Structures are given as C-alpha cells and as structure tokens.
Amino acid sequence: MTLQVDSLDSKPGFKIPLPKYEHPPETRCPLKYANVVTIDLSEYDRPGGRDRLAQQVKKCVRDFGFFYITNIGLSEDEIDLQFAIAQAFFAQPVQERLRQLAPLHEGNYNGYRPLGTLSLFSGLQDSLEFYSIFKFIPQSQRSQPELIKQYSAEIERFSRRMHENVSFKLLRILATMLELPEDQFVNGNRYEDECDSSVRYMLYHARSQEENRMFDDYYLRGHTDKGTLTFLFQQPIAALQVQRVQTDWEHLRIPAGTVAVNIADALQFLTNVYLKSGLHRVIAPPKDQVHMNRLGLLYFVRPTDKLPWKSLDSPFLRRAGYAKSTEHDRDMSGLEWWRAGVKTRKAANYVKDTARSST
C-alpha cells in the first residue's frame, strides 16, 4: 500500500494515521542463501546465558561478520510502524524531503540524503535515498518534518531499545568472548554521548532492465560499514548479498521476527582485525521483484566522542595471535574517525567485489 502525503495537519494533538505496513511477498526465484548463526537474546539473562551466547557468536565473527538475532524486545507491530513512517516520509513531495538535507559536507548524515549522491560508475549515480534520525539527545537535535515530530515518541522508543538494550547486550557478549571488561565496548558507544548512531529509513528505487544492465545490476557495490554494529530488519526483496572469506556471494534472507546484525569497522579495528567487518553489497532483485522499490529499516551504532581510537589488548586476543598493535592508533576519538570517513568518502571502505577489506 502506498500512502501519498502532500501535507500534514499540524493542529495540536493531531497525528496522521498511518496504515499498517504490508511487506511485499518473498521471491519465488531459486537463490543461494547464506547459512547464518541465530542468537536468541532471550537467553541473555538466564544463568550462564551470556557465556553460551558468546560461544555461538564466536562461530561466525571470525570469517563472516554477520549473524541473526531474535527476541529483541520489540513487537512486530512496533517494527512495522517504523516501516510505515518510512513509507509516509518518502511519499512526501521531493521538495519537502529536500528541506531536510543532512550536512554531508561536515561528515554528518543527520537528515536527508537525496537520490544520486553516490557515483557507482563513471557518471552513473545511485538510485538510493535515505533519511537518518540521530539519537534523541541534545547534541543531535535538528529540525524535523511534521511527520517525524508526530511520531517522535515511537521513534525514540525504537532508537533507545535498539541502542541501550539490544546493542549493549551484543557488545557485552563480544567483550565476554574476548576476555575484556564487560563494558569495554559499551563505554565507547553510550546513548548519552555524542555520536552519529541513528535510525535510518532507506529507499532503493526500482530501475528498468536497461538501467540495470548499465549498472551491471549493482545498487551498491561491495563494502563494509564504518561503525560499530549495523541492524537490518525484515527484508523480503532479495537484493542484499554477503560474502564470507574466500567464498562466492550469497543472498541474506531476513524474515519476520529476525534481525540481521553485521560487525562494522570500529570493532574490527579495536580487536586488531580479530572481529571481521561484514562484507556486503546490494544488487538488482530477481525477476519477480525487480519492478519493486525496496524500503529498508536499519539502526546504526556508531562510536562516540568517548571512544579512544586505539587498538585493544586482552589475554584472548594475544593467545589467538591478535596482540595489540599501535601502528594504526591515532590521537582521536571514534566519532572523529567516523566523521572524517563520511567527509572524504575515500575512507568509506568500499572494496572490490572479489576481495575482503584489509582495514
């Protein structure tokens, strides 16, 4: 269902009703899907649960960087409301969306990134637009469209749940696995500290067969994410592909009730490349979905201004052959590192489709 929003009533107490978001049907085309470990977060608070989950995570993060999580503490209705808000945002006239431009020149994604911002090939621009809503703290506040204002309480609940509950559990699981203090990663990613963590509504526009041929079927070339963790929600349109070390590309299926998580570059750096960033790309969907726009919901955890950009040391990392190295340490914070990468784009860690990142 498409919701056309030309204007919003700003009367006190008014909230535009949004129809329940209907996810498109999954493809019927035969595809090669990645076999992904699933982490049930309901185990976390049970006796010995964190240690058991740490052992599960250890099976995938060395050569892959992707896993699934379930039981995150948000209902399907709460998640689908975020999709409905995203659908309503992109249904607004483009002039309205352009009023919310993010200050990309400052290395900041807080707001709207319009179509065609990234060049995929010589002269060919991407078909992606997105809207990022940073954390609900004073340092991140900016003007918002009426739609976002009206649903700010629901967006904030979603944001805080993903950040302070879900991501902190995973960061403590990773610290347990690496024999680090339990809040080692949490302390550099706290909600109240300044960083560019965000809810993101993302829309890939369908292209014609001729356009897809011009782009070699790419929507977004192979890359890893320059943050701490990335969460990707239900996505029936089969376009996201992932790659393990020395393997071919495989599709990543994200069904209802499941969230895909990928390790990002900050954790890879901090652990001296023991944890591997998840390499992924987006390609044209299969023939029964190629005509569909692809609406995405993501949550990004980015490092804060309290995270020193220095690699870590632990007995586990030393035993595994990943002892601390100061070669790439810098006198900067994780936030400064992240924003410098957004500014230059050359530091965005895009890689050739046949190779892993060496960061």
HELIX and SHEET records of a PDB file:
HELIX    1   1 LEU A   41  GLU A   43  5                                   3    
HELIX    2   2 GLY A   49  LYS A   58  1                                  10    
HELIX    3   3 GLU A   76  ALA A   91  1                                  16    
HELIX    4   4 VAL A   94  LEU A   98  1                                   5    
HELIX    5   5 LEU A  104  GLU A  106  5                                   3    
HELIX    6   6 PRO A  138  SER A  140  5                                   3    
HELIX    7   7 GLU A  146  GLN A  150  1                                   5    
HELIX    8   8 SER A  152  ARG A  160  1                                   9    
HELIX    9   9 ARG A  161  SER A  167  3                                   7    
HELIX   10  10 PHE A  168  MET A  177  1                                  10    
HELIX   11  11 VAL A  186  GLY A  188  5                                   3    
HELIX   12  12 GLN A  209  MET A  214  1                                   6    
HELIX   13  13 ASP A  265  LEU A  270  1                                   6    
HELIX   14  14 PRO A  315  ARG A  319  1                                   5    
HELIX   15  15 GLY A  334  THR A  344  1                                  11    
SHEET    1   A 8 THR A  38  ASP A  40  0                                        
SHEET    2   A 8 PHE A  66  THR A  70  1                                        
SHEET    3   A 8 VAL A 259  ILE A 263 -1                                        
SHEET    4   A 8 LEU A 229  LEU A 232 -1                                        
SHEET    5   A 8 ARG A 294  VAL A 301 -1                                        
SHEET    6   A 8 SER A 198  TYR A 204 -1                                        
SHEET    7   A 8 LEU A 128  PHE A 134 -1                                        
SHEET    8   A 8 GLY A 111  ARG A 113 -1                                        
SHEET    1   B 2 SER A 119  PHE A 121  0                                        
SHEET    2   B 2 LEU A 124  GLN A 125 -1                                        
SHEET    1   C 4 TYR A 218  HIS A 223  0                                        
SHEET    2   C 4 LEU A 279  ILE A 283 -1                                        
SHEET    3   C 4 LEU A 240  GLN A 243 -1                                        
SHEET    4   C 4 TRP A 249  HIS A 251 -1                                        
END                                                                             
